[in-house]
Amino acid sequence: MNTLWSCEYQDDNALKFIDVKTIQAVVAMIPHRPAIEGRPPSQRFFLVEKPGLDVAVMAGAGEDMLAEELDEGTGT
C-alpha cells in the first residue's frame, strides 16, 4: 500500500468516547516531524496498525495465554 497517514493533534476538544464493543482494530499514533516543502516543521503523528493480537490468535498463542492464566488463578 505504501501510504503514510499523517495527522496533526486536534486538542482535547476533538476527543470522542466510543463504545468498546465497536473496536475493530488497535492502532498507534507515532510522533514524527516531516519536512514538507513550503511548510514550517510541525509536530505530527502517523498511523501504525498493530496486528499483533490477530497474529497471536492465528498462531494459537491466545489459547496458550488463556491456559497460563487459568493455571495461575487456580495455583496448579
Secondary structure, DSSP 8 states (H G I E B T S, - for coil): -----EEE---GGG-----GGG----EEEEEE----TTS----EEEEEE-THHHHHHHTTHHHHHHHHHHHHHHT-
